[in-house]
Amino acid sequence: MKYISTRQQEETNIKTAILKGLADDGGLFMPEYIPQLEIDFFENLPNLSLQEIGFRVAKEFLGESISDDHLKEIIDEVLNFEIPAVKISEDVYSLELFHGPTMAFKDVGARFMARMMAYFSEGKPMKVIAATSGDTGSAVASGFFGVPGIEVYILYPKGKVSPLQEKQLTTWGGNIKALEIDGTFDDCQALAKQILSDEELNQKFTLTSANSINIARLIPQSFYYFWAFAQLQKLGKPIVFSVPSGNFGNLTAGLFAKKMGLPIHQFVASTNENDVVPKFLETGNYEAKPSKQTISNAMDVGNPSNFERMKSLFNNDVSEFKKEIESYSFSDEATKKAMQEVKKELDYTLDPHGAVAYLGLEALRQAQSDRLSEDFVGVLLETAHPAKFVEVVEDVLKEKVEIPEKLDAFNKKDKKSVEFSVDFEAVKNYLIEEK
């Protein structure tokens, strides 16, 4: 399997694609084709464990670059927590992706990526760069903490992540460095891309990305679409996934799963007021915008990186996008109302991102499109534990949210970060001096 830049000027193998993260031409690596799984895999899907599914899917992308035994060991380590599909109402399920060590969906991708990088780097020194709008940083920090030879630099927007998210980013020490940028997530992401493509830095260091820019983040995120389908196909109805979307890595991973043969009926790209993709599907024009701050802050992205991968999958044809994806955007007020109604009527606590996904399913049902005139099972991706946004959730629901012990432990630690303005040269000099 070759991996080719979305800008078509570079091709390489999976090892180099993972270790580089971003292609030299500024593009994102994609497999040269999406592998197809055999019919017997899908027939046996309900009988497989999450770990067996993960191994089988990962093997298609990794080929002979890693031994089966070593890959199984990595998958077993990564997927050592539950990912249940919890029924919250008739034909609506919450795929709870928050049972890992940092209680966010990015534990799956970041832990897999950290182990693959450690395996392929063979102990050679490396600097890992991650921009975060909230949960990426903590998952990356957890996944890479203490890994010999790897230094991690997490760029996050000052004042635009929740207090608990910030503690999860800034309290590790050791090989984890938190860079507090006085700007937006888009500023952090732009700085990360500048770092990764800077010629001088690349001559001095081995650099790579830990964002969903990196293909090693996307591959494992496809696992849980198969796993959810395995749990729910017995219901005998079409299955729709509503994905709370910011940088669109999670949705892109779902598209990988469908193109591998998983019979997903439809995707809903559910966004907050950062609505560049809904607008694209409506008008056919993609227009990046400055991000707006919302209560679902991990989705505050005005120029999603993985849109470039989505364009590649759909040959930049908006009509092809529309066959697979419906997309809706929702205000903070609508998000709060959904959180309140689901708690009151269904006794289920959604975090703000899960609430946006819930609204996406409701909007799709209301649309009554011809393709979805039959009943369907809606699966919302609940991407983070509500306690990670305790201030927002308690304010909206007017009740106390219990903070799990593994989250509360971060509150008791001291923050350590280095502050920067949106200044590439200052960040670059810091990286050089940190050598």
C-alpha positions, 0 to 999 in steps of 0.5 A: 500500500502506497500513501499519496499526498492529497496534492499529488506531488509525493508518495511514500510508505505507511512508515514514512507517512506516519513519521512525517505526518504532513507531506512535503507539498503541504498535503495530507497522506491518503492510501492510494486506494481504500482496501475492501474487506471480504464478505465473510468479515461482515457476515461474522462482524457481530461475533467479533470483539472490538480488538479483533475488529481493530486488528483486521481493519488496521492490517489492511492499511499497515500490510507487512510493515509490522508483524501480526503479533506486534500489531495485535499487542498494540491493538490490545493495549489501545482498545482496553476500555469499553465503547458501548452503544447506549440506547437513549430513546427509540432508534437513538443510540449514543456511542460512548467514546469517553471511557478511555484514560482522558475520557475523550474519543481521541484516546483511540487515535492518539494511543494508536498513533503513539505506539505506531510512532514509537515502533517505527521511530525505533527510539530515534529522537523526534519532536511531535507537534499537536494543535488542539481545540481541547481533547486532542492535546490531552489524549496525545499527552497521555499516549506519548507521556514517558515515551523515550526519545519523543518530545511533544509540543501541544499548541492550544488557544489561550482561554478557549478550552475548558478549565479541566481540558487545560489541566489535562494539557498542562500538568504532565511535565517531562517530555510533554510541553504545553504552548499557550497561544494567544489566538484561536485554534485555527491560529494554532493549527496554522502554526503547527503546519508552519512548523512541520513544513519549515525547512530549517526545523526539518534539517535540525529535527525529525518532526511529525504531527499528532493531529488528525493531519496524521494518517495514524490518527484516522485509521483507528478511528474507523474501528468504532464505526464497525464496532457500533454496527456490530452491536446494532445491525441486529435491529434490522434497520438502516444505520445513520451516524451523526458525527459532531464535526470540527476538524472532520477527522472523525467523519473522514474515518467513518467514510473510510469504514464505509468505503471498506464495505461497511453498509452505513446508510448515511452520515450527518456532519453536525456542526456548531456555528462554525459551518463551513462544511454545511455551507459548502454542501448548500452552495458548492463553494468552500470558504474558510472563515475565522472560527467562532467561540462556542460552548462545543469548543472542540468543534470551533474550527473555521478551516478543517484540515480533513476537508482536503481528505474528504475532497480527495475521497469525493473527487472534489465533487459536491454532488458526491459529497451529498450522496453520503453526507447531510450537514447541519449547523446549530447555535449554542442556544439550540445546543443548550436546549437539546441538553436540557430536553434529553436530560429531562425527557430521556434521563441522559446527560449529553456533553455539548458536542454530543448534543450537537450530534443529537440535533443532527439526527433530529434535523435529519428525521425532520427533513424526511428526505426520500432516501431516508423515508424509512425508519433508521437507527441513529447513532450519535458519537458522544465524544467526551465525558460531560464532566470535561465541560463541567462548567457548561453542563452544570450551568445548562442543566442546573444540577451537579455533575459528578467528576470521575476520579481520573479526571479530578486527579488533574484538577489537583495538579499545577499548570505548566505552560509557555505563553506565545502570541501568534508568532511563528518565529518565536515558537520556532526559536523556542523549539530550537532552544529546547533541543 
